[in-house]
């Protein structure tokens, strides 16, 4: 049974930092493309950052460029999201996602096979 378990969310002031982690089990982690999505109240789920097969191999949403960094450790089956200079508009539930498909360009929700339960990130102004 595949499980993705996120941790690291919380409440932070604007300008602060958080590090989210996602531990995967039940899959061949190194064979999966991983990504972080987020969903704010009343909005759709969007990819913030993810590993892809095109370009530099990493997709960053415009809102994340220069502030967020994704990394993975295949020995620990872990993918992390370092978020710096957080803004109130970053407030959302953040989800870890994994796929065995080849993802090109902007990662889409429908391309991902497995999802974590989500972790809340709240940024106060």
C-alpha positions in Angstrom: 0.0 0.0 0.0 1.4 3.3 -1.1 1.5 6.1 1.5 2.8 9.6 1.3 3.0 11.4 4.7 3.6 15.1 4.9 4.9 17.0 7.9 6.3 20.4 8.7 3.3 22.7 8.2 2.3 25.4 10.7 1.8 29.0 11.4 4.5 31.5 10.4 4.8 35.3 10.1 5.3 36.9 6.7 8.9 36.7 5.7 9.5 33.5 7.7 10.5 30.1 6.5 9.1 26.6 6.7 10.4 23.2 5.6 7.9 20.6 4.5 8.8 16.9 4.3 7.1 14.0 2.7 8.0 10.4 3.4 6.9 7.8 0.9 6.4 4.1 1.5 5.1 1.2 -0.6 6.6 2.3 -3.9 9.9 2.3 -5.7 10.6 5.9 -4.7 13.4 6.6 -7.1 11.2 5.7 -10.1 8.6 8.3 -9.2 8.4 12.0 -10.1 7.5 13.9 -7.0 5.8 17.3 -6.7 4.3 19.7 -4.2 0.8 21.1 -4.8 -1.2 23.5 -2.8 -4.8 24.4 -2.5 -6.0 27.6 -0.9 -9.6 28.1 0.3 -12.0 28.4 -2.7 -9.3 27.7 -5.2 -8.2 24.8 -7.3 -5.1 22.7 -6.6 -2.0 24.0 -8.2 1.5 22.7 -8.5 4.0 24.8 -6.7 7.2 22.9 -7.6 7.9 19.5 -9.0 10.4 17.3 -10.7 9.7 16.9 -14.4 11.2 15.4 -17.5 11.7 18.6 -19.5 13.9 21.6 -19.3 16.0 21.8 -16.1 14.1 18.9 -14.7 12.3 21.0 -12.1 9.2 23.0 -12.5 8.6 26.1 -10.3 5.4 28.1 -10.4 6.1 31.8 -10.9 5.0 32.4 -7.3 7.6 30.0 -6.0 10.6 31.1 -8.0 13.5 32.4 -5.9 11.7 31.5 -2.7 10.9 27.7 -2.7 13.3 24.8 -3.3 12.4 21.2 -3.8 14.8 18.4 -3.0 14.7 14.6 -2.7 16.6 11.9 -0.9 16.1 8.6 -2.6 17.9 6.8 0.3 15.3 8.0 2.7 12.3 8.0 0.4 11.8 11.6 1.2 11.0 14.8 -0.8 11.2 18.2 0.9 10.1 21.7 0.2 12.0 24.6 1.6 9.9 27.7 1.7 11.6 31.1 2.4 10.2 34.6 2.5 6.7 33.3 3.0 3.8 35.6 2.1 0.2 35.6 3.3 -0.8 34.4 -0.2 1.2 31.2 0.3 -1.5 30.2 2.9 -2.9 26.9 1.7 -3.0 23.2 2.3 0.2 21.7 0.8 0.1 18.2 -0.7 2.9 15.9 -1.7 2.2 13.9 -4.9 3.9 11.2 -6.8 3.6 9.7 -10.3 5.1 7.0 -12.4 4.2 8.9 -15.5 6.5 11.1 -17.5 5.6 14.7 -16.7 6.5 17.5 -19.1 5.9 21.2 -18.6 3.4 22.3 -15.9 2.5 19.4 -13.7 -1.2 18.7 -13.6 -3.3 17.1 -10.8 -4.5 14.4 -13.1 -1.0 13.2 -13.9 -0.4 12.1 -10.3 -1.2 8.7 -8.9 -0.6 9.2 -5.2 -1.3 12.0 -2.8 -0.5 12.7 0.8 -3.1 13.9 3.3 -2.0 17.5 3.2 -0.4 19.8 5.7 -1.7 23.3 6.5 0.6 26.3 6.0 -0.7 29.6 7.4 1.2 32.8 6.9 0.2 35.8 8.9 0.7 39.4 7.8 
